[in-house]
Amino acid sequence: MEDMQKVYQQHAQTVYKFLLAQCRDPGLAEELTQETFYQAVKSVDRFDGSCKVSVWLCQIAKHLWFQHLRKQKREAPVLPEDLPESPGPSAEESVLEQEGRMDLLKLVHNLPESQREVVYLRAFGGLSFREIGDVCGRTETWARVTFYRSKEKLKNGGASDEE
């Protein structure tokens, strides 16, 4: 069990960043991170060492994220009036502070799924191209090319026909 504690200490931040990039909700990312390590403990005997531990954990996290999304689709959506208001900076300050960031996130969100996933894994998850390739079941070269094309598409305001 000490080994799993060491694995948790070494990789929890990577898994958390990966999940946060996917869901953009710190609480949910934390919950899914914990569930990722719980599932890893349950299935540690199936880890064959063919990839890095961080890649294996991100694959588990990705599966849990998709499972969460499928579950959310089955549940009724939360209406905006049901959400609590949170105090913070004025609306004007918030708009000025986050306008550029939101524009970029919208552009990233509108990328094709494979490009969006690579950008999230690289920019927000901090994974190497090799790890991204492993998580996506592709090559390191594919991850590099996809990331480059995604960046070019974002520089052009998201306009491009290629995937």
Secondary structure by P-SEA (a helix, b strand, c coil): caaaaaaaaacaaaaaaaaaaacccaaaaaaaaaaaaaaaaaccccccccccaaaaaaaaaaaaaaaaaaaaaabbbbccccbbbbbcccaaaaaaacaaaaaaaaaaaaccaaaaaaaaaaccccccaaaaaaaacccaaaaaaaaaaaaaaaaaccccccc
